[in-house]
Amino acid sequence: MSKEPLRVLIADDHPLFRSGMRALLAADQYTEVVGEATTGEEAIAQAVAHQPDVILMDLQMPNVGGIEATRRILHTSPHIRILVVTMYEDDHSVFNAMRAGARGYLLKGASPDEVLRAISAVGSGEAIFSPAIATRLIDFFASLQPTAFPQALPELTEREQEVLTLIAQGQGNAAIARQLALSTKTVSNYVSNIFSKLQVADRAQAMLRARQAGLG
């Protein structure tokens, strides 16, 4: 059975970027462009109309920006996955986008392969960040005082903490399975248990909890 393509909405006010992204996605059998938006208001309206799997969201758009659009879209359609694609890599932009519910953060200098891989990962429920952004997140959480977190997630078993530590390092299930000599199905079960125990919805939230607890 062939895999259904991910339905993608492009939200960006730069025609050249939208054109290039549209051409990239049209040439890929696993993605389908279902709409384009040039403002935050258009992105919100088209998200309601098309119910895409993934939205590529620019941060700087006229009137309503990408962060507010992300927040409002996920308030009414929490199943939509939003991948920020922007030129801004400052802490304020990164953390506000994550707080709004973005599943990934990609810089516009990313290669076509990186863009497609990010869309696929976010569409599958994973969190993904450009290398520079991942480094920034790691540095930020590494600078936090571990004394602020008295005990590292005691509700998790030792194996679950091992898996969560690798999630916090940005590793996917297949890589975790290889490192721990487990099957991917077993790792998937551990991940589900971790999400349930920590009461988090996705890998991005789990990563934040892990970093706060000093893991990873």
C-alpha positions in Angstrom: 0.0 0.0 0.0 1.4 3.4 -1.0 1.9 6.0 1.7 -0.5 8.9 1.6 1.3 12.2 0.9 1.5 14.7 3.7 -0.8 17.6 3.0 1.2 20.8 3.5 0.2 24.5 3.8 2.9 27.1 3.0 2.6 30.3 5.1 5.1 33.0 4.0 4.9 36.5 2.7 7.8 36.1 0.3 6.7 35.0 -3.2 10.1 33.7 -4.2 10.3 31.5 -1.1 6.7 30.2 -1.6 7.5 29.4 -5.3 10.7 27.5 -4.4 9.0 25.6 -1.6 6.0 24.7 -3.9 8.3 23.4 -6.6 10.3 21.3 -4.0 7.2 19.8 -2.5 5.5 19.2 -5.9 8.5 17.1 -7.0 8.3 14.9 -3.9 5.9 12.0 -3.9 5.4 12.2 -0.1 4.1 15.8 0.0 1.2 17.7 -1.5 0.7 21.4 -1.3 -2.9 22.2 -0.4 -2.7 25.9 0.0 -0.6 29.1 0.4 -0.9 32.0 2.8 0.8 35.4 2.8 -0.4 36.6 6.2 -1.1 35.2 9.6 -4.8 35.7 9.1 -4.7 33.8 5.8 -2.8 31.0 7.5 -5.4 30.7 10.2 -8.3 30.7 7.7 -6.6 28.2 5.4 -5.7 25.9 8.3 -9.5 25.8 9.1 -10.5 25.3 5.4 -7.9 22.7 4.4 -6.9 21.0 7.7 -3.4 20.3 6.5 -1.1 17.7 8.1 1.8 20.2 8.3 2.1 24.0 8.1 5.4 25.6 7.1 5.1 28.8 9.1 7.2 31.9 8.7 7.5 34.1 11.8 7.5 37.6 10.3 4.3 38.2 8.3 2.0 41.2 8.0 -0.4 41.9 10.8 -0.7 38.6 12.7 2.8 37.0 12.9 3.6 33.4 12.7 3.8 32.8 16.5 0.3 34.2 17.1 -1.0 32.3 14.1 0.5 29.1 15.4 -1.1 29.7 18.8 -4.5 30.4 17.3 -4.4 27.5 14.8 -3.5 24.9 17.5 -6.2 26.2 19.8 -8.8 25.1 17.4 -6.9 22.4 15.5 -4.4 20.8 17.9 -3.8 17.9 15.5 -2.1 20.1 12.9 1.7 20.0 13.1 3.5 23.3 12.6 7.1 23.6 11.4 8.6 27.1 11.7 10.8 28.0 8.7 12.4 31.3 9.3 15.7 33.3 9.1 15.4 34.2 12.8 17.4 32.1 15.3 17.4 34.3 18.4 16.3 32.8 21.7 13.2 34.9 21.9 11.9 33.6 18.5 12.8 30.0 19.2 11.3 29.7 22.6 8.1 31.7 21.8 7.5 29.4 18.8 7.9 26.4 21.0 5.6 27.8 23.7 3.1 28.4 21.0 3.2 24.8 20.1 5.5 24.5 17.0 6.8 21.0 16.5 10.0 22.0 14.7 12.2 25.0 13.9 14.1 25.2 10.7 16.3 28.0 9.3 15.7 29.2 5.8 19.3 28.2 4.8 18.4 24.6 5.2 19.0 22.3 2.2 16.1 20.8 0.2 16.8 17.4 1.7 16.8 18.9 5.2 13.4 20.6 4.5 11.8 17.4 3.3 13.2 15.4 6.2 11.9 18.0 8.6 8.4 17.9 7.1 8.4 14.1 7.2 9.6 14.1 10.9 7.1 16.7 12.0 4.3 15.0 10.0 5.2 11.7 11.9 4.8 13.4 15.3 8.5 14.0 16.0 10.2 17.2 16.9 13.0 18.5 14.8 15.4 21.5 14.9 18.1 22.9 12.7 21.5 22.0 14.1 22.2 25.6 15.1 18.8 25.7 17.0 19.4 22.3 18.6 22.8 23.5 19.9 21.1 26.7 21.2 18.5 24.7 23.1 21.1 22.3 24.6 23.3 25.3 25.7 20.2 27.0 27.2 19.2 24.0 29.3 22.7 23.1 30.2 23.0 26.5 31.8 20.1 25.9 34.1 21.0 25.1 37.7 20.3 21.4 38.4 19.6 22.2 42.0 16.3 23.8 40.8 15.1 20.2 40.0 15.3 18.1 43.1 14.8 14.6 41.7 14.9 13.6 38.0 11.5 12.2 37.1 11.2 9.5 39.8 8.0 8.2 38.1 10.1 6.8 35.2 11.9 3.4 35.4 15.6 3.4 34.8 15.2 2.1 31.2 12.5 4.8 30.5 15.0 7.5 31.8 17.6 6.1 29.4 15.2 6.4 26.5 14.1 9.9 27.6 17.8 11.0 27.8 18.3 9.9 24.2 15.1 11.7 23.1 16.5 14.8 24.8 19.6 14.4 22.7 17.4 14.6 19.6 17.6 10.9 18.6 14.7 9.2 16.8 13.2 5.8 17.8 15.4 3.9 15.3 18.6 5.4 16.6 17.6 4.8 20.2 16.8 1.1 19.3 20.2 0.7 17.8 22.0 2.3 20.8 20.1 0.3 23.4 20.0 -3.0 21.4 16.2 -3.0 21.4 13.5 -3.4 18.7 11.9 -0.2 17.4 8.6 -1.5 18.6 9.9 -1.8 22.1 11.3 1.7 22.0 8.0 2.9 20.7 6.3 1.3 23.7 8.7 2.9 26.1 8.1 6.3 24.4 4.4 5.9 24.8 4.8 5.1 28.4 7.0 8.1 29.0 4.6 10.4 27.3 1.8 9.0 29.5 3.7 9.2 32.7 4.9 12.8 32.1 1.6 13.8 30.6 3.2 15.3 27.5 1.8 15.3 24.0 4.9 15.0 21.8 8.7 14.7 21.7 9.2 18.4 21.9 7.4 18.6 25.3 9.2 15.4 26.5 12.5 17.0 25.5 11.7 20.1 27.5 10.8 18.0 30.6 14.0 16.0 30.2 16.2 19.0 30.0 14.4 20.6 33.0 15.2 17.4 34.9 18.8 17.5 33.9 18.7 14.6 31.5 20.3 14.5 28.1 
